[in-house]
Amino acid sequence: MQLLLPLAQSSGNTAAGAGVGAFLILWILISLAVFIFWIWMLIDVLGSNMPTSEKLLWGLVVFFLPLIGSLIYFFVRRGSTRTV
């Protein structure tokens, strides 16, 4: 990532610099969204009415596998408790 920025700046090609800048902004926004989703799932696990052992297990899964654990919890556990 650090190698691309000096190349774009030194070449005088503003389109390449804009592309790298857009990529960095997109990467930051995606990372922020994943972080917010992870925090939301941790809070949801802690605030749920599951038994303590199940809550601890889900908390560890979400904590140590941030994106994948959060997605698994969201679709498996949280999805099964919704009423349609």
Secondary structure as UniProt FT lines:
FT   TURN            2..3
FT   HELIX           4..10
FT   TURN            11..12
FT   HELIX           14..47
FT   HELIX           52..64
FT   HELIX           66..72
FT   HELIX           73..78
FT   HELIX           79..81
//
